[in-house]
Amino acid sequence: MKVLFTIISAVLSLALAAGSAAIVYFASGVVYLIIYIALCLVMFPLSGYLHELGHVIAGGVSGMKVSIIKTNMFSSAACSVSPKRGGNIRRRFIITALGGLAINLLFVIFGVIALCVPAINGVFSFTAPSSLYFLLLNIFPAEYAGGKTDMLTVAEAAKNEPTAQVLMAVLEIQGEVAAGKPLAEVEEDRILNLPQLPEDDYNFAMLTSLRYQYYFEKGDRKTADVYYKRLRGLGYTDKDFK
């Protein structure tokens, strides 16, 4: 299914690029067509960074720190989210997750406006094709090799699915700790009474890491070591405990 989503995104984006190129050519000539094509090629890798920048901006507005982990030219990228404070985590997380889609949509709209408004040279529509590609790529609720799409994470959070319940609980505690509350003072039930997730779910690893840190800070090294060995057995390294 993820291959189908990628193909659909690519075909629709190429169709938009071809249609825009034809309009630029007949309206402005071959020179502007060449400029349009060159700008499209430059814009394509930039659209991936702009998508992640959308998460960073939305996260900043909603009190979430977003760090870009990696960007991919042809597939979904990845970023990490850590709250600066607790409270309203689900709403703030959803806003942050939608930030990338929002900025891609803005560039698509700008490109379409450039084609439709005579006062604007159609060459400025170069922002639309690649932005449409990343918009469509992430608007399908799917999981690619690089991780879940934005819309899938939003859907899971909105439906309060088990994986999202665990994620929101972890983020809420992280937010409280970031605001100054010692991790050891968090109620133990909030860390233990959560849905059981499959071990290949990354949120399982996040929760296991949090449990390790929690018991380590409480001085219960025996219990902390259980969670440490659990993560190491799944292939995680020491940096994943931070």
Secondary structure, DSSP 8 states (H G I E B T S, - for coil): -HHHHHHHHHHHHHHHHHHHHHHHHHHH-HHHHHHHHHHHHHHHHHHHHHHHHHHHHHHHHTTEEEEEEE--SSS--EEEEEESS-SSHHHHHHHHHHHHHHHHHHHHHHHHHHHH-TTS-GGGGGGHHHHHHHHHHHHS--EETTEE-HHHHHHHHHHT-HHHHHHHHHHHHHHHHHTT--GGGS-HHHHHSS----TTSHHHHHHHHHHHHHHHHTT-HHHHHHHHHHHHHTT--GGGG-
